[in-house]
């Protein structure tokens, strides 16, 4: 049975591979990937109802059923491949070893065993998302850019050279060779569609060398953030610069939303960060966020004894691991 909320899990190497499909071909592949169970040790043969797949995945109804799937997808998928970059050179794989269309109105497929390392036992270096996020993306390029951005969602940003980005989305050398055409035809509509139809919000900036665009810097956050993606990443980067500690984009966003923290308040505490005795704190990021949440007064050091003039000496308070872990507890689902 088709499920719009099936989880798709694939290795990052596969996300960054070169491939070229139509949107519907790639939705079919993604749909099949979502049928792989986390405890599978080898690929199973899947038998899929063509009518169900057409209706829920492709939005095709009426006469375009078995014959359409057989002619339009089966032969094409059997011939197309994946190119994965390695230090020793490119590796080429096929998606499937079996594609069998029957007279029962179903299609039977089995992934190629060469893809074991990319689709099975993906406990590290993998990307995951719900299949519902790609169903309304109407081009292959949009789906691929969504995957590429989803891979770096937790980090909140990603810079990709234009050459590598073209490789990942399957753009050939003679296609959109001028950047302005690539931006107009691929980047702009992809970002717009991703923001409107998926669980992430993204924006980008061109990184230039002279007059030429050499790379694209993407900003990525979960949907419905109170900041634009770029603003959230700016706050994250400022915290990391001042405190010299990594910050989880997801936790930062959720903390900001939960406590309605204002950008100017965060910057106010960062600008006065050196007034705090923070160096012995095991979780300085948690200490900062708690200070902002609690509106802790900025210490004012008196001449001579360097004691804060507040009625309580919060510098002596203990901020251990539980201090920041309490933030995480609030966001468990």
Secondary structure, 3 states (H helix, E strand, C coil): CCCCCCEEEEEHHHHCCECCCCHHHHHHHHHHHCCCCCCCCCCCCEEEEHHHHHHHHHCCCCCCCHHHHHHHHHHHHHHCEEEEEECCEEEEEECEEEEEECCCCEEEEEECHHHHHHHCCCCCCEEEEEHHHCCCCCCHHHHHHHHHHHCCCCCCEEEEEHHHHHHHCCCCCCCCCCHHHHHHHHHHHHHHHHHHHCCEEEEEEEEEECCEEEEEEEEEEECCCCCCHHHHHHHHHHHHHHHCCCCCHHHHHHHHHHHCCCHHHHHHHHHCHHHCCCCCCCCHHHHHHHHHHHCCCCCCECCCCCCECCCCCHHHCCCCHHHHHHHHHHCCC
